[in-house]
């Protein structure tokens, strides 16, 4: 899965993407994120996770059918 930016994302996330053209597809070889970069990726993950939970709200660990 590749992360994509959408208009419904938080303003801070979209403004970071305007400043950093490679975001959200920056190389993973550089693991030394600065504070702004770390916050941007954390916010991106939170937003995507929240949206995914809306699609399948009952599909959490330990929740589901038995058998």
Biopython code that builds the backbone (N, CA, C, O; Angstrom):
import numpy as np
from Bio.PDB.StructureBuilder import StructureBuilder

atoms = [
    (1, "UNK", "N", (0.839, -1.152, 0.000)),
    (1, "UNK", "CA", (0.000, 0.000, 0.000)),
    (1, "UNK", "C", (0.894, 1.228, 0.000)),
    (1, "UNK", "O", (1.900, 1.262, 0.709)),
    (2, "UNK", "N", (0.544, 2.222, -0.777)),
    (2, "UNK", "CA", (1.276, 3.485, -0.802)),
    (2, "UNK", "C", (0.404, 4.579, -0.202)),
    (2, "UNK", "O", (-0.792, 4.670, -0.478)),
    (3, "UNK", "N", (1.025, 5.392, 0.610)),
    (3, "UNK", "CA", (0.309, 6.521, 1.206)),
    (3, "UNK", "C", (0.095, 7.606, 0.146)),
    (3, "UNK", "O", (0.980, 7.898, -0.658)),
    (4, "UNK", "N", (-1.078, 8.179, 0.169)),
    (4, "UNK", "CA", (-1.411, 9.268, -0.741)),
    (4, "UNK", "C", (-1.996, 10.418, 0.060)),
    (4, "UNK", "O", (-2.601, 10.217, 1.113)),
    (5, "UNK", "N", (-1.812, 11.601, -0.444)),
    (5, "UNK", "CA", (-2.386, 12.787, 0.192)),
    (5, "UNK", "C", (-3.746, 13.072, -0.420)),
    (5, "UNK", "O", (-3.920, 12.975, -1.635)),
    (6, "UNK", "N", (-4.704, 13.422, 0.419)),
    (6, "UNK", "CA", (-6.050, 13.744, -0.040)),
    (6, "UNK", "C", (-6.473, 15.074, 0.575)),
    (6, "UNK", "O", (-5.944, 15.462, 1.617)),
    (7, "UNK", "N", (-7.406, 15.772, -0.040)),
    (7, "UNK", "CA", (-7.821, 17.084, 0.458)),
    (7, "UNK", "C", (-8.439, 17.068, 1.858)),
    (7, "UNK", "O", (-8.492, 18.112, 2.509)),
    (8, "UNK", "N", (-8.905, 15.917, 2.335)),
    (8, "UNK", "CA", (-9.547, 15.885, 3.648)),
    (8, "UNK", "C", (-8.548, 15.710, 4.797)),
    (8, "UNK", "O", (-8.952, 15.608, 5.956)),
    (9, "UNK", "N", (-7.269, 15.676, 4.489)),
    (9, "UNK", "CA", (-6.253, 15.516, 5.538)),
    (9, "UNK", "C", (-6.077, 16.814, 6.318)),
    (9, "UNK", "O", (-6.417, 17.888, 5.821)),
    (10, "UNK", "N", (-5.550, 16.722, 7.534)),
    (10, "UNK", "CA", (-5.348, 17.925, 8.341)),
    (10, "UNK", "C", (-4.468, 18.959, 7.630)),
    (10, "UNK", "O", (-3.555, 18.610, 6.882)),
    (11, "UNK", "N", (-4.761, 20.220, 7.880)),
    (11, "UNK", "CA", (-4.041, 21.328, 7.244)),
    (11, "UNK", "C", (-2.536, 21.240, 7.464)),
    (11, "UNK", "O", (-1.764, 21.469, 6.533)),
    (12, "UNK", "N", (-2.108, 20.913, 8.682)),
    (12, "UNK", "CA", (-0.686, 20.862, 8.991)),
    (12, "UNK", "C", (0.032, 19.821, 8.132)),
    (12, "UNK", "O", (1.168, 20.035, 7.707)),
    (13, "UNK", "N", (-0.625, 18.714, 7.885)),
    (13, "UNK", "CA", (-0.054, 17.651, 7.076)),
    (13, "UNK", "C", (0.088, 18.092, 5.621)),
    (13, "UNK", "O", (1.120, 17.855, 4.994)),
    (14, "UNK", "N", (-0.933, 18.720, 5.099)),
    (14, "UNK", "CA", (-0.882, 19.189, 3.716)),
    (14, "UNK", "C", (0.126, 20.322, 3.540)),
    (14, "UNK", "O", (0.789, 20.400, 2.506)),
    (15, "UNK", "N", (0.248, 21.191, 4.525)),
    (15, "UNK", "CA", (1.224, 22.281, 4.409)),
    (15, "UNK", "C", (2.650, 21.736, 4.481)),
    (15, "UNK", "O", (3.540, 22.255, 3.808)),
    (16, "UNK", "N", (2.882, 20.691, 5.292)),
    (16, "UNK", "CA", (4.205, 20.060, 5.312)),
    (16, "UNK", "C", (4.507, 19.464, 3.937)),
    (16, "UNK", "O", (5.631, 19.577, 3.448)),
    (17, "UNK", "N", (3.531, 18.845, 3.324)),
    (17, "UNK", "CA", (3.725, 18.244, 1.995)),
    (17, "UNK", "C", (4.063, 19.290, 0.944)),
    (17, "UNK", "O", (4.804, 19.003, 0.004)),
    (18, "UNK", "N", (3.535, 20.488, 1.086)),
    (18, "UNK", "CA", (3.880, 21.558, 0.146)),
    (18, "UNK", "C", (5.331, 21.993, 0.308)),
    (18, "UNK", "O", (5.998, 22.332, -0.669)),
    (19, "UNK", "N", (5.817, 21.981, 1.546)),
    (19, "UNK", "CA", (7.210, 22.375, 1.812)),
    (19, "UNK", "C", (8.196, 21.267, 1.432)),
    (19, "UNK", "O", (9.291, 21.550, 0.946)),
    (20, "UNK", "N", (7.815, 20.025, 1.650)),
    (20, "UNK", "CA", (8.680, 18.867, 1.393)),
    (20, "UNK", "C", (8.111, 18.067, 0.228)),
    (20, "UNK", "O", (7.213, 17.245, 0.411)),
    (21, "UNK", "N", (8.628, 18.309, -0.952)),
    (21, "UNK", "CA", (8.055, 17.730, -2.174)),
    (21, "UNK", "C", (8.108, 16.197, -2.193)),
    (21, "UNK", "O", (7.261, 15.575, -2.834)),
    (22, "UNK", "N", (9.066, 15.575, -1.516)),
    (22, "UNK", "CA", (9.183, 14.109, -1.530)),
    (22, "UNK", "C", (8.194, 13.436, -0.580)),
    (22, "UNK", "O", (7.980, 12.228, -0.683)),
    (23, "UNK", "N", (7.594, 14.176, 0.332)),
    (23, "UNK", "CA", (6.652, 13.609, 1.293)),
    (23, "UNK", "C", (5.377, 13.194, 0.578)),
    (23, "UNK", "O", (4.881, 13.983, -0.227)),
    (24, "UNK", "N", (4.826, 12.053, 0.803)),
    (24, "UNK", "CA", (5.131, 11.037, 1.804)),
    (24, "UNK", "C", (5.979, 9.887, 1.275)),
    (24, "UNK", "O", (5.929, 8.795, 1.841)),
    (25, "UNK", "N", (6.732, 10.082, 0.245)),
    (25, "UNK", "CA", (7.521, 8.990, -0.340)),
    (25, "UNK", "C", (9.019, 9.240, -0.212)),
    (25, "UNK", "O", (9.782, 8.976, -1.141)),
    (26, "UNK", "N", (9.427, 9.744, 0.926)),
    (26, "UNK", "CA", (10.846, 9.962, 1.169)),
    (26, "UNK", "C", (11.531, 8.617, 1.384)),
    (26, "UNK", "O", (10.915, 7.674, 1.879)),
    (27, "UNK", "N", (12.786, 8.532, 1.016)),
    (27, "UNK", "CA", (13.542, 7.283, 1.158)),
    (27, "UNK", "C", (13.613, 6.865, 2.624)),
    (27, "UNK", "O", (13.753, 7.703, 3.515)),
    (28, "UNK", "N", (13.517, 5.576, 2.858)),
    (28, "UNK", "CA", (13.577, 5.070, 4.229)),
    (28, "UNK", "C", (15.008, 4.818, 4.694)),
    (28, "UNK", "O", (15.215, 4.429, 5.843)),
    (29, "UNK", "N", (15.994, 5.029, 3.834)),
    (29, "UNK", "CA", (17.390, 4.826, 4.218)),
    (29, "UNK", "C", (17.810, 5.817, 5.302)),
    (29, "UNK", "O", (18.628, 5.486, 6.160)),
    (30, "UNK", "N", (17.259, 7.024, 5.268)),
    (30, "UNK", "CA", (17.584, 8.033, 6.274)),
    (30, "UNK", "C", (16.595, 7.901, 7.419)),
    (30, "UNK", "O", (15.452, 8.345, 7.309)),
    (31, "UNK", "N", (17.024, 7.297, 8.508)),
    (31, "UNK", "CA", (16.148, 7.082, 9.663)),
    (31, "UNK", "C", (16.242, 8.211, 10.679)),
    (31, "UNK", "O", (15.609, 8.130, 11.732)),
    (32, "UNK", "N", (17.000, 9.246, 10.403)),
    (32, "UNK", "CA", (17.161, 10.370, 11.331)),
    (32, "UNK", "C", (16.200, 11.487, 10.955)),
    (32, "UNK", "O", (16.582, 12.470, 10.320)),
    (33, "UNK", "N", (14.950, 11.318, 11.357)),
    (33, "UNK", "CA", (13.928, 12.318, 11.055)),
    (33, "UNK", "C", (14.067, 13.498, 12.003)),
    (33, "UNK", "O", (14.367, 13.331, 13.185)),
    (34, "UNK", "N", (13.846, 14.692, 11.470)),
    (34, "UNK", "CA", (13.754, 15.841, 12.371)),
    (34, "UNK", "C", (12.346, 15.873, 12.960)),
    (34, "UNK", "O", (11.493, 15.069, 12.585)),
    (35, "UNK", "N", (12.109, 16.787, 13.867)),
    (35, "UNK", "CA", (10.836, 16.825, 14.593)),
    (35, "UNK", "C", (9.645, 16.992, 13.637)),
    (35, "UNK", "O", (8.641, 16.292, 13.766)),
    (36, "UNK", "N", (9.760, 17.909, 12.694)),
    (36, "UNK", "CA", (8.654, 18.170, 11.765)),
    (36, "UNK", "C", (8.368, 16.944, 10.891)),
    (36, "UNK", "O", (7.208, 16.614, 10.644)),
    (37, "UNK", "N", (9.417, 16.278, 10.429)),
    (37, "UNK", "CA", (9.239, 15.105, 9.582)),
    (37, "UNK", "C", (8.602, 13.958, 10.368)),
    (37, "UNK", "O", (7.710, 13.277, 9.862)),
    (38, "UNK", "N", (9.056, 13.748, 11.597)),
    (38, "UNK", "CA", (8.472, 12.711, 12.441)),
    (38, "UNK", "C", (6.994, 12.986, 12.681)),
    (38, "UNK", "O", (6.165, 12.085, 12.551)),
    (39, "UNK", "N", (6.659, 14.227, 13.032)),
    (39, "UNK", "CA", (5.268, 14.594, 13.280)),
    (39, "UNK", "C", (4.403, 14.401, 12.037)),
    (39, "UNK", "O", (3.255, 13.969, 12.137)),
    (40, "UNK", "N", (4.954, 14.722, 10.868)),
    (40, "UNK", "CA", (4.191, 14.574, 9.629)),
    (40, "UNK", "C", (3.872, 13.107, 9.354)),
    (40, "UNK", "O", (2.742, 12.775, 8.998)),
    (41, "UNK", "N", (4.857, 12.234, 9.514)),
    (41, "UNK", "CA", (4.594, 10.816, 9.269)),
    (41, "UNK", "C", (3.685, 10.216, 10.339)),
    (41, "UNK", "O", (2.886, 9.331, 10.035)),
    (42, "UNK", "N", (3.790, 10.673, 11.570)),
    (42, "UNK", "CA", (2.891, 10.208, 12.625)),
    (42, "UNK", "C", (1.464, 10.636, 12.309)),
    (42, "UNK", "O", (0.534, 9.839, 12.428)),
    (43, "UNK", "N", (1.287, 11.895, 11.906)),
    (43, "UNK", "CA", (-0.042, 12.393, 11.565)),
    (43, "UNK", "C", (-0.608, 11.664, 10.349)),
    (43, "UNK", "O", (-1.806, 11.382, 10.297)),
    (44, "UNK", "N", (0.238, 11.361, 9.381)),
    (44, "UNK", "CA", (-0.218, 10.625, 8.201)),
    (44, "UNK", "C", (-0.698, 9.234, 8.599)),
    (44, "UNK", "O", (-1.764, 8.800, 8.163)),
    (45, "UNK", "N", (0.072, 8.538, 9.414)),
    (45, "UNK", "CA", (-0.323, 7.210, 9.867)),
    (45, "UNK", "C", (-1.604, 7.236, 10.678)),
    (45, "UNK", "O", (-2.455, 6.358, 10.532)),
    (46, "UNK", "N", (-1.745, 8.236, 11.528)),
    (46, "UNK", "CA", (-2.960, 8.361, 12.342)),
    (46, "UNK", "C", (-4.174, 8.607, 11.456)),
    (46, "UNK", "O", (-5.220, 7.983, 11.637)),
    (47, "UNK", "N", (-4.033, 9.503, 10.516)),
    (47, "UNK", "CA", (-5.150, 9.813, 9.614)),
    (47, "UNK", "C", (-5.548, 8.582, 8.800)),
    (47, "UNK", "O", (-6.732, 8.263, 8.696)),
    (48, "UNK", "N", (-4.563, 7.889, 8.224)),
    (48, "UNK", "CA", (-4.875, 6.720, 7.412)),
    (48, "UNK", "C", (-5.489, 5.608, 8.252)),
    (48, "UNK", "O", (-6.414, 4.933, 7.799)),
    (49, "UNK", "N", (-4.991, 5.407, 9.463)),
    (49, "UNK", "CA", (-5.558, 4.401, 10.351)),
    (49, "UNK", "C", (-6.982, 4.714, 10.748)),
    (49, "UNK", "O", (-7.831, 3.824, 10.794)),
    (50, "UNK", "N", (-7.246, 5.975, 11.033)),
    (50, "UNK", "CA", (-8.590, 6.397, 11.401)),
    (50, "UNK", "C", (-9.560, 6.193, 10.243)),
    (50, "UNK", "O", (-10.683, 5.730, 10.444)),
    (51, "UNK", "N", (-9.132, 6.535, 9.041)),
    (51, "UNK", "CA", (-9.990, 6.353, 7.871)),
    (51, "UNK", "C", (-10.215, 4.870, 7.582)),
    (51, "UNK", "O", (-11.319, 4.481, 7.200)),
    (52, "UNK", "N", (-9.197, 4.044, 7.756)),
    (52, "UNK", "CA", (-9.342, 2.605, 7.534)),
    (52, "UNK", "C", (-10.309, 2.001, 8.546)),
    (52, "UNK", "O", (-11.076, 1.101, 8.205)),
    (53, "UNK", "N", (-10.283, 2.481, 9.776)),
    (53, "UNK", "CA", (-11.195, 1.970, 10.804)),
    (53, "UNK", "C", (-12.648, 2.309, 10.473)),
    (53, "UNK", "O", (-13.554, 1.574, 10.867)),
    (54, "UNK", "N", (-12.880, 3.394, 9.767)),
    (54, "UNK", "CA", (-14.239, 3.759, 9.365)),
    (54, "UNK", "C", (-14.778, 2.789, 8.316)),
    (54, "UNK", "O", (-15.978, 2.516, 8.274)),
    (55, "UNK", "N", (-13.899, 2.278, 7.481)),
    (55, "UNK", "CA", (-14.304, 1.362, 6.422)),
    (55, "UNK", "C", (-14.693, 0.004, 6.999)),
    (55, "UNK", "O", (-15.668, -0.603, 6.557)),
    (56, "UNK", "N", (-13.931, -0.473, 7.988)),
    (56, "UNK", "CA", (-14.178, -1.770, 8.619)),
    (56, "UNK", "C", (-14.194, -1.599, 10.135)),
    (56, "UNK", "O", (-13.267, -2.042, 10.812)),
    (57, "UNK", "N", (-15.232, -0.966, 10.676)),
    (57, "UNK", "CA", (-15.229, -0.659, 12.115)),
    (57, "UNK", "C", (-15.235, -1.884, 13.020)),
    (57, "UNK", "O", (-14.761, -1.785, 14.152)),
    (58, "UNK", "N", (-15.739, -3.020, 12.589)),
    (58, "UNK", "CA", (-15.791, -4.206, 13.434)),
    (58, "UNK", "C", (-14.572, -5.097, 13.314)),
    (58, "UNK", "O", (-14.494, -6.121, 13.992)),
    (59, "UNK", "N", (-13.635, -4.743, 12.485)),
    (59, "UNK", "CA", (-12.476, -5.598, 12.241)),
    (59, "UNK", "C", (-11.287, -5.144, 13.073)),
    (59, "UNK", "O", (-10.318, -4.587, 12.556)),
    (60, "UNK", "N", (-11.380, -5.389, 14.344)),
    (60, "UNK", "CA", (-10.270, -5.110, 15.253)),
    (60, "UNK", "C", (-9.794, -6.428, 15.822)),
    (60, "UNK", "O", (-10.521, -7.421, 15.807)),
    (61, "UNK", "N", (-8.599, -6.435, 16.312)),
    (61, "UNK", "CA", (-8.039, -7.658, 16.890)),
    (61, "UNK", "C", (-8.959, -8.161, 17.990)),
    (61, "UNK", "O", (-9.358, -7.405, 18.875)),
    (62, "UNK", "N", (-9.286, -9.424, 17.927)),
    (62, "UNK", "CA", (-10.125, -10.035, 18.950)),
    (62, "UNK", "C", (-11.617, -9.872, 18.719)),
    (62, "UNK", "O", (-12.421, -10.414, 19.477)),
    (63, "UNK", "N", (-11.994, -9.144, 17.697)),
    (63, "UNK", "CA", (-13.410, -8.932, 17.389)),
    (63, "UNK", "C", (-13.737, -9.677, 16.115)),
    (63, "UNK", "O", (-13.024, -9.545, 15.121)),
    (64, "UNK", "N", (-14.771, -10.435, 16.126)),
    (64, "UNK", "CA", (-15.155, -11.141, 14.916)),
    (64, "UNK", "C", (-15.878, -12.425, 15.234)),
    (64, "UNK", "O", (-16.282, -12.663, 16.373)),
    (65, "UNK", "N", (-16.038, -13.253, 14.216)),
    (65, "UNK", "CA", (-16.747, -14.519, 14.379)),
    (65, "UNK", "C", (-15.867, -15.549, 15.076)),
    (65, "UNK", "O", (-14.643, -15.546, 14.938)),
    (66, "UNK", "N", (-16.500, -16.400, 15.801)),
    (66, "UNK", "CA", (-15.824, -17.553, 16.374)),
    (66, "UNK", "C", (-15.979, -18.717, 15.431)),
    (66, "UNK", "O", (-17.008, -18.865, 14.772)),
    (67, "UNK", "N", (-14.944, -19.552, 15.367)),
    (67, "UNK", "CA", (-15.085, -20.758, 14.568)),
    (67, "UNK", "C", (-14.298, -20.729, 13.395)),
    (67, "UNK", "O", (-14.314, -21.683, 12.617)),
]
sb = StructureBuilder()
sb.init_structure("model")
sb.init_model(0)
sb.init_chain("A")
sb.init_seg("    ")
for serial, (resi, resn, name, xyz) in enumerate(atoms, 1):
    if name == "N":
        sb.init_residue(resn, " ", resi, " ")
    sb.init_atom(name, np.array(xyz, "f"), 0.0, 1.0, " ", f" {name:<3s}", serial, name[0])
structure = sb.get_structure()
